[in-house]
Amino acid sequence: MDFGKVRGTVISPDTQSATSARRSVQRWHTTTFRWLSAYAAIFTLCFMALLGFLEYSVGTAMEREADSGIRWQMRYFDSKSDDQIAPIIDRRLERENRHTNYYGLFAPDGHRLAGDIVSIPAGLKFERADESHSASTGRTLVLEQNDTTPTVRVMGETRDNGVQLVIGRSLADVRHVRDELTKALIAGGVLCLVISLGTGLLLSLRQMRRVADMRRVTTRIANGDLAQRLPMGGRDELDMLCHLVNHMLDEVERLMNEVKGACDGIAHDLRTPLVRLRLQLANLAERVRAGGDDVSNSLIAGARSEADSIIERFGAMLRISEIGALQRRSGFDSVSLPTLVEELCDLYQPLAEEKSINLRSSTEHVEHIFADRALLFEAFSNLLDNAIKFAPVGGDVSVDLCAVRNGPQLVIADNGPGIPVGERNAVLNRFYRVEQTRHMPGTGLGLGIVSAIIRLHDFELRIGGEDRGTIITVNCWPHNLQ
């Protein structure tokens, strides 16, 4: 069954589901969320770059300090004779408590003569002993010792007798400082990131609340409550936008009231002379009937019928304007739908019998609703009147009130000509009539009145049916998302 959904307009089910999906996605794609995500990403990248720069700077500085200490020791050994080197190394190793310095003295053939460095490090560059070592740069290596593999900064020199001296300084302190610095920077960075994001979120809550308030107000405005205005609570871009929109709404409301007032005035002014014209035609008809002029009598009867149709149209237009001007929920009260539907069917049963139409009704127990009973009765009367009017002689009309998950649902169905899918939007407009029913009497304003009442109650109306017949479904619970 093909249904269109109506709250003053027809919305297809696919369009409604797509709109709901877009709203769900938009919750995670707000400007605030995107800015916070970008800020968090930029902050994280900058923090990682800063962490790498600090680690590199501190590590390089400490390696320079290690190189400086090794150079001083090289100069000290250069001041000693060749036969003093081995005893000095042994004495120093005996006094080493923390084992921060490593020494190795090797013969020209690579045999170890003294020190705790087991073998000559591969790839180590050796300088001459008579150099100042001021430009010497150490090399970071992992020494292969007997029981440990320390990471050291190493320099080497070749003495005049061909003996090679290797001096290393442990980088354990450098590694320790780097580790502690990395931990501190990571902990501090994470803390700063969390605080920054938390602060940003807290600062954005006010803006998000304002946007939510604006969304609620614009939803009410879109549903016809032009008296609403956007909230103004700051001196930023949103406040400037709210000011402009409120000014625009003031102008729109003023122009609409002027147009409405002019139209209502014209309708009232024309209605009075039309009523007088109808009375004059009635008096003229009495005189013509007395004279026995059947042709004139027929013409006058046609003119009276046209005058009645015009008066009826003006009355319906004024009724739609009156419903649209009602204050939201001002006359609402608790309404029993089963009782209302029973009264409606009792009222239209004689009309259905006159056309030999089988009017069937069924009602379930439903909860009371908060509504304007008189307006609902008027809307349902228009729907049932249309169903009986357009159903063929001997046809069927059904009125069913049932309880669904969200609330009461009223379904009015007939087996008349039906409403084409492409015209289900248009039939709610004033004066529009479906091509198949243009020959039948009516003003084309009945569904306009129904649409105004449905919109006032925030209910939902669906127009459905197959090629033959119309099914009108009214979901009697608020659908306005505020």
C-alpha positions as CSV (number, residue, x, y, z in Angstrom):
1,M,0.0,0.0,0.0
2,D,1.4,3.4,-1.0
3,F,1.2,5.9,1.8
4,G,2.2,9.6,1.9
5,K,2.7,11.2,5.2
6,V,1.2,14.5,6.1
7,R,1.7,17.2,8.7
8,G,0.3,19.9,6.5
9,T,2.4,18.4,3.6
10,V,3.0,14.9,2.2
11,I,6.3,13.3,2.9
12,S,7.3,9.9,1.5
13,P,8.5,7.2,3.9
14,D,11.9,7.0,2.1
15,T,12.4,10.7,2.5
16,Q,11.5,10.6,6.2
17,S,13.9,7.7,6.9
18,A,16.7,9.5,5.0
19,T,16.0,12.7,7.0
20,S,16.3,10.8,10.3
21,A,19.6,9.2,9.1
22,R,21.0,12.6,8.2
23,R,20.1,14.0,11.6
24,S,21.9,11.1,13.3
25,V,25.0,11.6,11.3
26,Q,24.9,15.4,11.8
27,R,25.1,14.9,15.6
28,W,28.7,13.7,15.0
29,H,29.5,16.2,12.3
30,T,28.9,19.5,14.0
31,T,31.3,22.4,13.7
32,T,32.3,22.1,17.3
33,F,33.1,18.4,17.0
34,R,35.2,19.0,13.9
35,W,37.1,21.9,15.4
36,L,37.8,19.9,18.6
37,S,39.0,16.9,16.5
38,A,41.2,19.1,14.4
39,Y,42.6,20.8,17.5
40,A,43.3,17.5,19.2
41,A,45.1,16.2,16.1
42,I,47.2,19.3,15.7
43,F,48.0,19.4,19.4
44,T,49.1,15.7,19.3
45,L,51.3,16.2,16.2
46,C,52.9,19.3,17.7
47,F,53.5,17.5,21.0
48,M,55.1,14.5,19.3
49,A,57.4,16.9,17.3
50,L,58.3,18.7,20.5
51,L,59.0,15.4,22.3
52,G,61.3,14.3,19.5
53,F,63.1,17.6,19.4
54,L,63.6,17.6,23.2
55,E,64.9,14.1,23.3
56,Y,67.3,14.7,20.4
57,S,68.5,18.0,22.0
58,V,69.0,16.5,25.5
59,G,70.6,13.3,24.1
60,T,73.0,15.3,21.8
61,A,74.0,17.6,24.7
62,M,74.8,14.8,27.0
63,E,76.7,13.0,24.3
64,R,78.8,16.2,23.8
65,E,79.4,16.2,27.5
66,A,80.6,12.6,27.4
67,D,82.9,13.4,24.4
68,S,84.3,16.3,26.4
69,G,85.2,14.0,29.3
70,I,86.8,11.4,27.0
71,R,88.9,14.1,25.3
72,W,90.2,15.3,28.7
73,Q,91.2,11.8,29.5
74,M,92.9,11.4,26.1
75,R,95.0,14.5,26.8
76,Y,95.9,13.2,30.3
77,F,97.1,9.8,28.8
78,D,99.0,11.7,26.1
79,S,101.0,13.3,28.9
80,K,102.1,9.9,30.2
81,S,104.8,7.7,28.9
82,D,104.0,4.4,27.1
83,D,105.1,2.2,30.1
84,Q,102.8,4.2,32.5
85,I,99.5,3.7,30.6
86,A,98.7,0.1,31.7
87,P,99.3,0.7,35.5
88,I,97.2,3.9,35.3
89,I,94.3,2.0,33.6
90,D,94.5,-0.7,36.2
91,R,94.4,1.7,39.1
92,R,91.5,3.6,37.6
93,L,89.5,0.4,37.1
94,E,90.1,-0.6,40.7
95,R,88.6,2.7,41.9
96,E,85.6,2.5,39.6
97,N,82.4,2.1,41.7
98,R,79.7,2.9,39.2
99,H,81.7,1.7,36.2
100,T,81.1,4.8,34.1
101,N,84.4,4.6,32.3
102,Y,85.8,1.8,30.2
103,Y,89.4,1.4,29.0
104,G,91.3,-0.9,26.6
105,L,95.0,-1.0,25.7
106,F,95.8,-3.2,22.8
107,A,99.1,-4.2,21.2
108,P,99.6,-3.5,17.4
109,D,98.5,-7.1,16.7
110,G,95.2,-6.5,18.6
111,H,96.1,-8.4,21.7
112,R,94.7,-6.8,24.9
113,L,97.3,-5.5,27.2
114,A,95.2,-3.8,29.9
115,G,91.7,-2.6,30.6
116,D,88.2,-4.0,30.7
117,I,87.3,-3.6,27.0
118,V,87.6,-7.1,25.6
119,S,88.3,-6.3,22.0
120,I,88.8,-3.4,19.7
121,P,85.4,-2.1,18.6
122,A,84.8,-2.6,15.0
123,G,84.8,0.5,12.8
124,L,86.4,2.7,15.4
125,K,88.5,5.6,14.0
126,F,91.9,5.9,15.7
127,E,93.7,9.3,15.9
128,R,97.3,10.1,16.5
129,A,98.4,10.6,20.1
130,D,100.1,13.9,19.3
131,E,96.8,15.5,18.2
132,S,94.9,17.9,20.5
133,H,91.7,15.9,20.2
134,S,89.7,19.2,20.3
135,A,87.8,18.2,17.1
136,S,87.5,14.5,18.1
137,T,84.0,13.0,18.1
138,G,83.1,9.9,19.9
139,R,81.0,7.0,18.6
140,T,78.1,5.4,20.3
141,L,78.7,1.6,20.5
142,V,77.5,-1.5,22.4
143,L,80.5,-3.1,23.9
144,E,80.7,-6.9,23.9
145,Q,82.0,-7.5,27.5
146,N,82.3,-10.7,29.4
147,D,79.0,-10.4,31.3
148,T,77.4,-7.2,30.1
149,T,76.7,-5.3,26.9
150,P,76.8,-1.6,27.9
151,T,76.1,1.3,25.6
152,V,79.1,3.6,25.6
153,R,80.6,6.6,23.9
154,V,84.0,5.6,22.6
155,M,87.2,7.3,21.2
156,G,90.5,5.7,20.3
157,E,94.1,6.8,19.5
158,T,97.3,5.1,18.3
159,R,100.4,5.9,20.3
160,D,103.8,6.3,18.8
161,N,104.8,2.7,19.6
162,G,101.8,1.4,17.7
163,V,99.8,0.6,20.9
164,Q,96.1,1.5,20.6
165,L,94.3,3.1,23.5
166,V,90.5,2.9,23.6
167,I,88.5,5.0,26.2
168,G,84.7,4.7,26.6
169,R,82.2,6.5,28.8
170,S,78.9,4.9,29.8
171,L,75.7,6.4,28.4
172,A,73.6,4.8,31.1
173,D,72.9,8.3,32.6
174,V,72.0,9.6,29.2
175,R,69.6,6.7,28.7
176,H,68.1,7.2,32.2
177,V,67.6,10.9,31.7
178,R,66.1,10.3,28.3
179,D,63.7,7.7,29.7
180,E,62.7,9.9,32.6
181,L,62.3,12.9,30.3
182,T,60.2,10.9,27.8
183,K,57.9,9.6,30.6
184,A,57.5,13.2,32.0
185,L,56.8,14.6,28.5
186,I,54.3,11.8,27.7
187,A,52.5,12.1,31.0
188,G,52.5,15.9,30.8
189,G,51.4,15.9,27.2
190,V,48.5,13.5,27.8
191,L,47.5,15.5,30.8
192,C,47.6,18.8,28.8
193,L,45.7,17.1,26.0
194,V,43.0,15.9,28.3
195,I,42.7,19.2,30.1
196,S,42.7,21.1,26.7
197,L,40.0,18.8,25.3
198,G,38.0,19.0,28.5
199,T,38.2,22.7,28.6
200,G,37.3,23.0,25.0
201,L,34.3,20.7,25.5
202,L,33.2,22.7,28.5
203,L,33.5,26.0,26.7
204,S,31.6,24.5,23.8
205,L,28.7,23.3,25.9
206,R,27.2,26.8,26.1
207,Q,27.3,27.2,22.3
208,M,25.9,23.7,21.8
209,R,23.0,24.6,24.2
210,R,22.4,27.7,22.2
211,V,22.4,25.8,19.0
212,A,19.9,23.3,20.5
213,D,17.7,26.1,21.6
214,M,17.8,27.6,18.2
215,R,17.0,24.3,16.6
216,R,13.9,23.9,18.9
217,V,12.7,27.4,18.1
218,T,13.3,27.0,14.3
219,T,11.3,23.7,14.4
220,R,8.4,25.5,16.0
221,I,8.7,28.3,13.4
222,A,8.8,25.7,10.6
223,N,5.6,24.2,12.0
224,G,3.8,27.6,11.7
225,D,4.4,29.3,15.0
226,L,5.8,32.6,13.6
227,A,5.5,34.3,17.0
228,Q,8.7,32.4,18.1
229,R,12.0,34.2,18.1
230,L,15.6,32.9,18.3
231,P,17.2,33.2,21.7
232,M,19.9,35.9,22.1
233,G,22.4,35.4,24.9
234,G,25.8,36.7,23.8
235,R,27.8,39.1,21.7
236,D,29.2,36.7,19.1
237,E,28.5,35.6,15.6
238,L,25.5,33.4,16.7
239,D,24.0,36.4,18.4
240,M,24.4,38.5,15.3
241,L,22.8,35.8,13.2
242,C,19.9,35.5,15.7
243,H,19.3,39.2,15.6
244,L,19.1,39.2,11.7
245,V,16.8,36.1,11.7
246,N,14.6,37.7,14.3
247,H,14.4,40.9,12.4
248,M,13.5,38.9,9.2
249,L,10.8,37.0,11.2
250,D,9.3,40.2,12.4
251,E,9.0,41.4,8.8
252,V,7.6,38.1,7.6
253,E,5.0,38.0,10.4
254,R,4.0,41.6,9.8
255,L,3.6,41.0,6.0
256,M,1.7,37.8,6.6
257,N,-0.6,39.5,9.1
258,E,-1.2,42.3,6.6
259,V,-2.0,39.9,3.8
260,K,-4.2,37.8,6.1
261,G,-6.0,40.9,7.3
262,A,-6.5,42.1,3.7
263,C,-7.8,38.7,2.6
264,D,-10.1,38.3,5.7
265,G,-11.4,41.9,5.1
266,I,-12.1,41.2,1.5
267,A,-13.9,37.9,2.4
268,H,-16.0,39.6,5.0
269,D,-16.8,42.6,2.8
270,L,-17.8,40.3,-0.1
271,R,-19.7,37.9,2.0
272,T,-22.3,40.5,3.1
273,P,-23.3,41.7,-0.5
274,L,-23.3,38.0,-1.6
275,V,-25.8,37.2,1.2
276,R,-27.9,40.2,0.1
277,L,-27.7,39.1,-3.5
278,R,-28.9,35.6,-2.5
279,L,-31.9,37.1,-0.7
280,Q,-32.8,39.3,-3.6
281,L,-32.6,36.3,-5.9
282,A,-34.9,34.4,-3.6
283,N,-37.4,37.3,-3.7
284,L,-37.1,37.5,-7.5
285,A,-37.7,33.7,-7.7
286,E,-40.9,34.0,-5.8
287,R,-42.3,36.6,-8.2
288,V,-41.2,34.7,-11.3
289,R,-42.7,31.5,-9.9
290,A,-46.0,33.4,-9.5
291,G,-45.8,34.5,-13.1
292,G,-45.2,31.0,-14.4
293,D,-42.0,31.7,-16.3
294,D,-40.2,28.4,-16.1
295,V,-37.1,29.6,-18.0
296,S,-36.6,32.6,-15.8
297,N,-37.2,30.5,-12.8
298,S,-34.5,28.0,-13.9
299,L,-32.0,30.8,-14.5
300,I,-32.6,32.3,-11.1
301,A,-32.3,28.9,-9.4
302,G,-28.9,28.5,-11.1
303,A,-27.8,32.0,-10.0
304,R,-28.9,31.2,-6.4
305,S,-26.8,28.0,-6.5
306,E,-23.7,29.8,-7.7
307,A,-24.2,32.4,-4.9
308,D,-24.5,29.7,-2.3
309,S,-21.3,28.1,-3.6
310,I,-19.4,31.4,-3.4
311,I,-20.7,32.0,0.1
312,E,-19.6,28.5,1.1
313,R,-16.1,29.0,-0.3
314,F,-15.7,32.3,1.6
315,G,-16.9,30.6,4.8
316,A,-14.4,27.8,4.4
317,M,-11.5,30.3,3.7
318,L,-12.4,32.2,6.8
319,R,-12.5,29.0,8.8
320,I,-9.0,28.0,7.6
321,S,-7.7,31.5,8.6
322,E,-9.5,31.2,11.9
323,I,-7.8,27.8,12.7
324,G,-4.4,29.1,11.6
325,A,-4.8,32.1,14.0
326,L,-5.6,30.0,17.1
327,Q,-3.0,30.1,19.9
328,R,-1.2,26.7,20.1
329,R,-3.1,24.3,22.4
330,S,-5.2,27.2,23.9
331,G,-8.5,25.2,23.7
332,F,-7.1,21.7,24.3
333,D,-8.5,19.3,26.8
334,S,-8.8,15.5,27.4
335,V,-10.7,13.9,24.5
336,S,-12.2,10.4,24.3
337,L,-11.7,9.3,20.7
338,P,-14.0,6.2,20.8
339,T,-16.9,8.5,21.9
340,L,-16.1,11.0,19.2
341,V,-15.9,8.4,16.5
342,E,-19.2,6.8,17.5
343,E,-20.9,10.2,17.4
344,L,-19.4,10.9,14.0
345,C,-20.7,7.6,12.5
346,D,-24.1,8.1,14.0
347,L,-24.3,11.5,12.4
348,Y,-23.3,10.3,8.9
349,Q,-25.2,7.0,9.0
350,P,-28.4,8.5,7.4
351,L,-26.4,10.1,4.6
352,A,-24.7,6.8,3.9
353,E,-28.0,5.0,3.9
354,E,-29.4,7.6,1.4
355,K,-26.6,6.5,-1.1
356,S,-27.0,2.8,-0.2
357,I,-23.4,2.9,1.2
358,N,-22.4,0.3,3.7
359,L,-20.8,2.4,6.5
360,R,-18.9,0.1,8.9
361,S,-17.1,1.3,12.0
362,S,-15.0,-0.4,14.7
363,T,-13.4,1.1,17.8
364,E,-10.8,-0.2,20.3
365,H,-10.2,1.1,23.7
366,V,-7.5,3.8,23.4
367,E,-6.1,6.3,25.9
368,H,-7.5,9.8,26.0
369,I,-5.6,12.4,24.0
370,F,-5.0,16.1,24.6
371,A,-6.7,17.9,21.8
372,D,-9.5,20.4,20.7
373,R,-12.5,18.1,20.5
374,A,-14.6,20.5,18.3
375,L,-11.7,20.9,15.8
376,L,-11.1,17.2,15.6
377,F,-14.8,16.5,15.1
378,E,-14.7,19.0,12.2
379,A,-11.6,17.4,10.6
380,F,-12.9,13.9,10.9
381,S,-16.3,15.0,9.6
382,N,-14.7,16.4,6.5
383,L,-12.8,13.2,5.9
384,L,-15.9,11.0,6.4
385,D,-18.0,13.3,4.3
386,N,-15.5,13.0,1.5
387,A,-15.4,9.3,1.8
388,I,-19.2,9.0,1.5
389,K,-19.4,11.6,-1.2
390,F,-16.8,9.9,-3.5
391,A,-17.8,6.3,-2.8
392,P,-20.0,4.9,-5.5
393,V,-23.7,4.1,-4.9
394,G,-23.8,0.8,-3.0
395,G,-20.1,1.2,-2.1
396,D,-18.3,0.6,1.2
397,V,-16.9,3.1,3.7
398,S,-15.1,2.0,6.9
399,V,-14.0,3.9,10.0
400,D,-11.6,2.1,12.3
401,L,-10.1,3.4,15.5
402,C,-7.2,1.2,16.8
403,A,-4.4,1.4,19.3
404,V,-0.9,1.2,17.9
405,R,2.5,1.4,19.7
406,N,2.7,5.2,19.8
407,G,-1.0,6.0,20.4
408,P,-4.5,6.0,18.8
409,Q,-4.8,5.7,15.0
410,L,-7.9,6.5,12.9
411,V,-8.3,5.0,9.5
412,I,-11.1,6.1,7.1
413,A,-11.3,4.1,3.8
414,D,-13.6,4.1,0.8
415,N,-13.8,2.3,-2.6
416,G,-14.2,5.5,-4.6
417,P,-12.0,6.8,-7.5
418,G,-9.0,7.3,-5.2
419,I,-6.3,10.0,-5.2
420,P,-3.3,9.6,-7.6
421,V,0.0,9.4,-5.9
422,G,1.3,12.5,-7.7
423,E,-1.6,14.6,-6.5
424,R,-1.6,13.7,-2.8
425,N,0.4,16.8,-1.9
426,A,-1.8,19.1,-4.0
427,V,-5.2,17.9,-2.5
428,L,-4.3,19.6,0.8
429,N,-4.0,23.0,-0.9
430,R,-6.9,25.3,-1.1
431,F,-9.3,24.9,-4.1
432,Y,-7.4,21.9,-5.6
433,R,-9.6,19.1,-6.8
434,V,-8.6,15.7,-8.3
435,E,-9.4,15.5,-12.1
436,Q,-11.7,12.5,-11.6
437,T,-13.9,14.4,-9.1
438,R,-14.1,17.9,-10.7
439,H,-17.6,17.2,-11.9
440,M,-18.9,16.6,-8.4
441,P,-20.1,19.5,-6.2
442,G,-17.7,21.0,-3.6
443,T,-15.4,23.9,-2.9
444,G,-12.0,22.1,-2.8
445,L,-11.4,23.5,0.7
446,G,-12.4,20.5,2.9
447,L,-8.9,18.9,3.0
448,G,-7.4,22.4,3.5
449,I,-9.4,22.7,6.8
450,V,-8.3,19.2,7.7
451,S,-4.7,20.0,7.0
452,A,-4.8,23.2,9.2
453,I,-6.3,21.2,12.1
454,I,-3.8,18.4,11.8
455,R,-1.0,20.9,11.7
456,L,-2.4,22.7,14.8
457,H,-2.4,19.3,16.8
458,D,1.0,18.2,15.5
459,F,-0.7,15.0,14.3
460,E,0.2,13.0,11.2
461,L,-2.1,12.3,8.2
462,R,-1.4,9.7,5.6
463,I,-3.1,9.5,2.2
464,G,-2.9,6.1,0.7
465,G,-4.9,3.5,-1.3
466,E,-4.6,1.5,-4.5
467,D,-5.9,2.5,-8.0
468,R,-9.5,2.3,-6.7
469,G,-10.3,3.8,-3.3
470,T,-8.7,6.1,-0.7
471,I,-7.4,5.3,2.7
472,I,-6.9,8.2,5.1
473,T,-4.8,7.4,8.2
474,V,-4.6,9.9,11.1
475,N,-2.0,9.2,13.8
476,C,-3.3,11.0,16.8
477,W,-0.1,11.7,18.7
478,P,2.3,14.7,18.5
479,H,4.9,14.3,15.8
480,N,6.6,17.7,16.2
481,L,10.3,17.0,17.1
482,Q,11.2,19.8,19.5
